[in-house]
Amino acid sequence: MSPTDSPPAQLPSQAQHPTTRKGLLRTALHCDFGADEPFPIVHGRGPFSTFRRRSAPDPLRTLASTVSSVMLSIRAAPGPVTPSGALVHSRTRPFLIIDSGWPTNPHELNVDGTLLLPCAEGRVLSRIELMMPSPRWAGERLLEPFPTNAEPGSLVLSEASVAQGFFANPVHVVAADSKSRIRIVLDDRPATQLVALSPDCVARLSAGDLLGFDVRGFR
């Protein structure tokens, strides 16, 4: 190349901050995130609107928050029939509550702020509180019959799940028979194991994961 020749032009993703985190992301993704100038945010409308400048979101921070919100399975296993795990009492006002009438300890699983699962001693599930009013149940969509072949027992929540405490998993409720029978769905996989916590409440499991509950006969 002669002294008068111009050097080849560099792509923006290569020329701008190639060794910074943003520069590396540009190079790796083969795209340009745009100028490093902060972008404006408008407050209000019309002649009285104002502008505030905010830095662009950090792609790595966004990725980290997404990974941390991945759904986790609630682990549980069948246990022997016990008074603390027999969920025989139910009521629906203001929300559906099914319990054994047994004192609970401070351990409680909270699933998306919608389903509370308090435990008795030994991490035995002793209460189900569905904090979703019945008008929000998806009616007339549960076609499977209530499982009457489930083995009687209790449900023992795993130590790791109790330590986790809060799960961001969404909770769905499908109903049948004019909402006299419902299924609380935490995971829509087919159940491979059914545990009758009472004649009217059955826990659904698959490979040690709690999938939800079938409930009927509530008052």
N, C-alpha and C positions, 0 to 999 in steps of 0.2 A: 504493500500500500504506500503510495507516494505521500510526501509531507502535506500536499494540498488536499488529499482525500479526507472526507469526514468519517469519523468512527461510526459503526452501525448503531442505529437507534436501539435503545433498550425498551422493553415492554414496561408499562407502569408498574406491574406487579413485581418486576425485578429491580426497577430503579428506585422505588420508594421503600426505605427502611428494610432492606433485605434481611437484616439480622435481628430485627425486633420480632416480638411474638406475632404482631399483626402482619408484618412482612412475610414471616414464615407461613402463616395461614393463607395469605394470598398466593404464595408460590405453590403450596401443597394442593389447594383447591382449584388453581388455575382460574381465578376470578379476582375481580377488584372490588373491595368492599366500599369503594368510593373515597372521597376526600376525607382527610383527617379532621376537617372542620366540624365542630359540633352542629347539630341540626336544630332548627327552631321548633318550639312548641307554642301553639296559639292558645291563649286563655280569653274566653269571652267571645262576643260576636260584634260585628259592626264597627263603628268608629271608636268604640271604647275597648277593643281587643288589644291585648298586650302580648309581647313575645318574651319567652324565656329560653335560653340556650342550654342544651343538655348534651353531654357526650353520648356518642353512639354506644349501644350495648356491647358488652364484651362477649364474643362468641364462646370463649372457653368457659366463662362463668355460666352462660346459659346452658351449655352442654352439661356442666357439673350438676346444675339444679335439676335437669331432666333426668339424669342417671339416678340421682338420689330419690326421685319420686316413683321409681319403678315399683310395681305392685309386689308385695310379698305374700306368700301363702301362710295361712294360719295352720299351724301343725297341731294335730290332736290324735288321740287314740282311744279306743273303747276301754272302759273300766268296768268293774263289777257293779251290780245294782247296789246303790246306797241311798239312804234317805236324803242326803244333801244333793244328790244328782237326779232325783225323781221330779221332773218338772210337770206337776199335776195341777197347779193352780194357775188360772189365767184370767185376764181382764183386758178390756180394750179401751178404757177411758182414763185419760185422754189418748194414751198410746197402748199398743199391744205389749203386755208384760206376762211372761210365763215363768213361774219360779217354783222352788221346792219348799218355800217357807223356812229354809235353813239359813242361819246367819252366814253372811259372806265376809271374807277377809278383804284387806285393801286392794288385792289384785283384781284388776278389771281390764278387759280388752275393749278398746274403742275403735270401731270400724267406721271410718269416714264421718264420725259424729252422728251416724244414723243408727248403728246397732251397738248396744252395750252388752258385754258378756262378763258379768261378775262371777268370781270363783269362790268356792268354799275351801276349807283346808284340803291340802293335797292337790290343788289346782283343778278340782272337780267343778265343772260348769254347774252353777246352781240357779242361774237366772238368765233370761233373755229379755231384753228391752228393745223393742223396735220403735225408734223415734220417728216413724213415718206415718202420718195419719192415713186412715183407710181410703179417703178420696184419691190419694196418690198411688194406690195399688192398681196394677194393670189387671182389670177384671176380665173374667171369662176367657183367659188364655192358658190356664193350666189344665191340660187334657189328660195327663197321667193320673191314674187312681192313687189314692193315699196308700203308701206301702204298709201292708199289714203283716209282712213276713220278716220284719226287722227283729234282730235279737235284742232282748231287753238288756239294759246296761246303763252306764253313765258315760260321760264324755270328759276325758282328762286332757286338758290343754298342755302343750309342751312348755318346758321351762323357758325356752328361747322365745316363744310367742308371748308368754306372760311378761318377760323382761322387755320385749319390744313395746308392748302397751298399746301403741296407736298404729293403725293400719289405714292407709289412704285408699284402699280398694273400694270401688263403688259397690253399693248395695242395691239390689233390685228385688222387687216383690211382684210375683204374679199370682193371680187368684182364680178361683173357679167356684161354680155353684153359688153365684150371687155373693161372693167373697166370704163364704163360710169356711173355706179351706184355702190356704195360701202356701206358697213356697218362698222362703227367703233365700235369695241366690247371691252367693259370694263368688262362685266360680261355676260356669255353665257346663263343665265336663260331666259326663255320665258318672253316677256314683257306683263304686264297686263294693261299698260296705255301708250298711244301714244299721243304726243303733237306736233302739226305741227307748227314749228317755222317759216316756210315759205312753199310754195307749194313744195319746193325741199329739205327740211331739216326737219326731224322728230326726236324728242328725244324719247328714249325708257326707260320706267320706270317700276319698280316692287316694290311694297310696300315701295315707297319713296326712293328707290335706283336707281341711274342713271346707266343704263345698256349700253348705247351707243347711236349712231345716225345712221339713214339711210339718205344718201345724194345722190342726182342725179342732172343732169343738170349743173354740174360745167364746167367751161370753162378754 
